Each structure stands twice: as structure tokens, then as C-alpha cells.
Amino acid sequence: MATTDQKKTEIAFDESEKCFRELLDTFHGGFYIAQVVENSTGQPADLRMLYTNAMYYQLIPGSNPDETIGRTLRELFPEQPESWFQERIQLAVKGGNRKIE
């Protein structure tokens, strides 16, 4: 009985994940999910890219999944000023969403 319930839960989770990915992949704005990376003192210092939708790559010329996923914003955009990183890190730490240019 427990195995049947577990299998149903796994199927429901897989379906939910599929719907989530389809929603994000068809979203008309660039979108990413990132993990907060802490420095040696435990303070948020960077973001590691975990997921991006297709539109993200259209908005960031020359980017592609192989070079983006798993890398940090500081690795991807070293030319940006510190304030640019802090704005995104704080948004990730505090939660929510916002259009960022």
C-alpha cells in the first residue's frame, strides 16, 4: 500500500514539474532561478544560476545554457558594478520578483 501511495506521489510531482517548466519556458520575459552563494563569513555574496527559460537567452546576447547553468553572476557578468550584484542578491534573499533592466 505504501509503495502505491509513494508511486502516486512521484507521478503527481513529475506532472507538476512538467507543468512548471512548460509555464516558464513559454513565459515571454527572461526568467531565472538562482541559488544564493555565501562568502566565508556566511553573508550572501553571489547567485548561482540553476535554471533559465528560453527567453533569457534571447535577452542576453551570446549566452547559452551550457555556459550559464551552474555559474555565478560574478562569473557571467564580471564587468558589472558591485551595486548591480547587490541589487540582485538582495532581491533573492528578501524574495519576490521585480523587473530588472
N, C-alpha and C positions, 0 to 999 in steps of 0.2 A: 504493500500500500504506500509506504513512504517513498519508494522508488518511483511509483507512478506520479505522485504529487511533485516530486523533485523534477521529473521529466517535464511535466506540465509547466512548472515554474520556469525551467530553462527555455522552453519553446516560447512562452509569453515574453521573456526577457529578450530573446533573439528577435522576435517580431517588433518589440518596442524599439530596440536599437536600429533595426532596419528602417522603421518609420522616421526615427530621429535623423538618421543620415540622409534619407531622401528629402526631408524637410530642409535640412541645412544645405544640401547640395543644390537645391533649386531656389534657395534664397537669393534675391537679386543684389544683395550687398556682400561685401567681403566680410568673412567671419572667421575667427579662430578661437580655439580653446588652448589655454596655456597653463602650465604649472608654475607656481611661484618658486623661485630658487632663492635660498637664503645664503647670506655670506657667513663667514666664520663666527660671527657674533650672534647669529640667528635672526638677523634683520633681512627683510625682503630686499633683494638686490637685482633680480633679473626675472625674466619669464622664459620658460622652455616651451616651444611650440609642440603641441600634441596633436592638433587637428586643424585643418584649414579647409574651407569649402572651395569649389572651383572658381568662384568669382574673385576670391582673394588673389589668385594668380594672375587674373586679368588686370587687377588694380596695382599690382607690384610687378612692373616690367622686369623680365629676366628671371623671375623666381619660378621654382618648380617644387613639387613635393619632396623629391629626393634630397634637395639642398635645404629644405625648410624644416621638415618634421624632425624633432629631436634636438634642434639647435636653439640657442638662446637669442633673444632680441639683440643683445650686445654683439653677438657673433654675426648676426644677419645685417645689422644696421650700425656698424661701428662709427659712422660719420655723424650720427645724431647727437645733439647736445644732451647733457645729463637730465635736463628738465623733461625732455621727450620720453626718456625711460621712466622717470619718476611718475609722470602722469599715467602711464600705462600700468606700472606696478601698483600704484595706489588704487586704481580702478579695480584691478584684480583682487587686491587684498580686501577692499571695502565691499566689493560685489556690485552687481548691477550691470548696466550696459550704457553705452554712450557712443554717439557718432564721433569718431576721431579722424581728423584730416591728416 
